[in-house]
């Protein structure tokens, strides 16, 4: 079946974070005046308490055992702001998406709390660039759960096998898309994950604008 829609991951695919997550977490705790948290502590709490709209439940759990009067909501907001401050778009993305929409329906499927991910889109000025934008914080499960990809496919109003999904994470994006019946295209970058054998094609992030249209055209030729 012909590819008639393209879905994208956001973080590390269309936009990159110019500071490490350790540094971002440190900036957030410093901003509200609480002792620094380790990345391991954060990840453990995130796995257990991740909220649909914000990271407040995560930080509430982290602060619960500390002698502090810091409001978890304030720390969650500081973390969201620190993430936004570190966010940088891949060059040429708005023009790329505009060009692709001449031929394909274009969507976004991104993991994270709704407020955080929508805030990133607003900050980047990309809120109107997608025909469908799905944030998994509003869903029962994040990628690679098939329900996440099904929500994207429904938003694009097409069949799963007609959607190419472009992302960088081998398991969440590539295996997840494949298992949900989409056509996975892996984004590669220096010091990033190795190419997963499930990827139908690959594209370099620093060549995304120049190479992706021909990669998508090649998927049609492979059918």
Buried (B, 14 or more C-beta within 10 A) or exposed (E): EEBBBBBBBBBBBBBBBEBEBEBBBBBBBEBBEBEEBEBEEBEBBBEEBBBBBBBBBBBBBBBEEEEBEBBBEBBBBBBBBBBBEBBEBBEEBBEBBEBBBEBBBBBBBBBBBBBBBBBBBEBBEBEEBBBBBBBBBEBEEBBBBBEBBBBBBEBBEBEBBBBBBBBBBBEBBBBBBBBBBBBBBBBBBEEBBEEBEBBBBBBBBBEBBEBBBEBBEEBEEEE
